[in-house]
Amino acid sequence: MSTVRIHWLRHGKITSHRGNVPLTEEGLSQARVRGRVLAEEITPREGVHFMHAPTLRTRQTIEEVRASMREALGSDSGVELLDVTEQWAIRNPDIFVAGQRVEMVSSVEALAEQLSAPPVDPETLAEHPFFSAFLTSSDRIGYWVEHTDPPGENTVAVARRQMTFATSLLDRLEDRPVRYVLATHSPVLRAILLCYLGEDPGEPGHLEPIDLTLSSDKAPELRFRDRRRALHGCKGPA
């Protein structure tokens, strides 16, 4: 089995979390910088897959990363940059309100806009057992991270979903080094870090990665900033 490297990246900067919004110019620039950094790590003959969660900001992020890598590597690098694809496995947590899946947005109005069948008025949502505290928290994602019983997936469920998906990539037998670049959201990164590194560092920077290395002769290794750890069981919120 060839070495498989997986990078979960937080999407680039946006103006707000009030809906499915695009990257800012700064966010696009952040993605291009990350692409150049990744290009420096590539070895000859690598195959690089590019995937994004089902949101506009993650799609724009991964497209810019790929374009920047292609420019940095040139046409004779021997590296194959695969097409960008959407990957449902790396989506945000599944949270449910009134029988519908919703994104954890930053305003009650943006939450209400997601509920169309049937609609739910913002006044009712403002009293929702989970979202009433979530929307007023100074660290909204931190509120979800520490919540043991949200109305949907908790950190353990999201983190295990990521690792189940990641380890399944070993089923794709290739006779070359393979790398997966995954543009996703901060709840996904924070769930992985809490469960598999045992700590929640708060919001990661835009385009900041979590790196996982899988190989046939070594234990899986997870890396974030200056921390490296062999992969172990998932530990949820206390």
N, C-alpha and C positions, 0 to 999 in steps of 0.2 A: 504494500500500500504506500502510495506517495504521501508526503506531508500535506495536510490540509490546514490552511490558515483562514480564520474567520474573524472579521472585524465588524462589530456592531458600532455604528456611528449615530450620534444624535444629529438630527437635521440642522440646517443653517438657521440663522437668525430670522425671526418674523416680527411683524409689528404687534401682534397680540395673539391670544388663543381664543378668539371669539368665533372661530369657524374654520373652514378649510382654506386658509389664507396662503398666499405665495411667499417665497423668500424675499427679503429686502436685498438691495444691492450689496450690503455688507454680508448678508447670508450667502449670496452667490459667490462672493470673493472668498469667504471662509471655505466653501466647498472646493474651489479651485486650489487653494493652498493645501488642503488635505490631499487632493489628488496628486500634487507634486511630491508631497512627503511620501505617499504610498509608492509612487513611481521609483523612488530611491531604494525601496526595499525589495523590488521585484527581481527575481532571478531569471535567467534565460529559460525559455520553453514553458514558463508558467502559463496556466490558463486562469483568467480572472473573470469571475461571475459578478454581476452587479444587480442587486435586488433592492426594492423599496417597499415600505409599508403602503397601504392604499390611501395615501393622502397626497395632495399637491406638493406640499413642502418637502416631503421625503423624495418624491419623484424628481423634483427640480434639483435637490441635493445630489442624488446619485448620478443624474445626467451631467452635472457640472464636474463631479469627481471623475467620471469616466473621460469626459472631454479633456480635462486637464492632464490626466494620466497619459492619454493618447498623444497629446502635444509634447509632453515631457519625454516620452519614450521614443518618439519618432517611428518611422515606418520599417526599420530594419532591426528591431530589438529581439525578434523571435518570440515575443510575448503575444498571446491571443487574448484580446479584450472582447468578451462575449457581450451580446446585446443586453440592454437594461430590461428587466422583467419585474412585474409586481409580485410580491410574495405575501400572502395572507398570514402566514405563520408569525411574521414579525410585526404584526399590528399592535396598536395600543390595547390595554386591557378591555375585555368585554364587560361593560357595565350596562345594566338594564333599568329602564324607567318605563312604566306603563306598557310593558310587553315589547319594548323596542330597544335595540342596542343603541347606545349613545356614546359620543366622544366626551371626554372630560374637559369641557370648554371652560372659559373664565367668566362667563356672565350667565345670568338666568335667562336672558333673552336668547342668547345663542343656544342654550340648552333647549328652550321651548321650540326653536326653529327646527330642531331635529325630530320633533314629535308631531307627526302629521296625521296619524291614523290610529286612534283619534287624537286631536290636538289637546294639549294640556296648557292651561294659562300660567303665565309667569308667577302669579301670586301663589298658586298652589305649589309650584316647584320651589319657591322660596322657603317653604316649610318642609321640604322633603327631608327625611331623616338623615340621609347621607349628604346630599348636595347643599343643604342649608349651612352645614359646617364647612364643607369643602370649598364653597365659593367665597367664604369669608376668611379662610385660613391664609396666613402670610406665606405658607409653603403648601400650596394645594396638593402637589404631587406627594409631598412628605406626609400629608394627612392620609392619603390613600395608602402609602407605603406602610404606615403604622397601624392601619385599620385591619383588624383580624377578620371582620365579616362585612365587607362592602357588598353592595347589591350586584354582585358579579364576581369576576376573577380577583383574587388577592395576589400578593407578591409571589407566593409559592407557586400558584397556578401559572402565572406569566413566566416566571423563571424556568419552571420545568418545561413549559411549552418551547422556550428558546433552546434548551439543551436537548430536548427530544428531536427538534428540527435539526439542530447542528450536528448531532451524532448520526442522524440519518443520512447526512451528506456523504458519509463513508461508504454508503451503498453504491455510489456512482464511481465505479472503478476506472481510474485513469492512470496511465503510466508516466505521469509528469506531476510536478508540484501544482497544487490547485489552491486558489484563494477566492474567498467570498467576501464581498464588500456589501454590507447591509445598512441601508439608511432607515432609521427608525426613530423612536421617540424616547424622551427621558424616562417615563415610567418603566419602559422595558429595560433600559440600562440600570436604573436604580433597583429594580427587582432582582436582576442578575447579581448585582454587587452585594445586596443584602443577603441573598440566599447562598451564594457560593463563595463570597469573600468575607461574609459575616459582618458587614458594616454598610450603612447608607451614608455616602459622602455629601448628600445634598444634590442639587441640580448640577449635572456635568456640563462642561462647556459645550458650545455649539461645535459640532464635528469632532468632539472628543471621543476616542474609541475605547471599547473593551476588546481585547484580543484573545482569541482561543486558538491554541495549536494542538492538532491531533496528528499522531503518527503511530506507526506500528511498533516502534521500539522504545517509546517513552510514555509515561502517564500524561493524560491531557493536562495542559497548563493554561491557566487563566491569568491574564495580565491587565492591570489598570494602573496608570501612572507609574509609580515606582514599586508597585506591589506585584509579586508573582506567587501563584499558589497552584499546586496540583489540584485538579478538580475533585471535589468531595460532595457529600450529600447536601441537599438544600435545607437551609434553616430559615424558617419564616419569622414574622414579627413576634416579639416577646408578648 
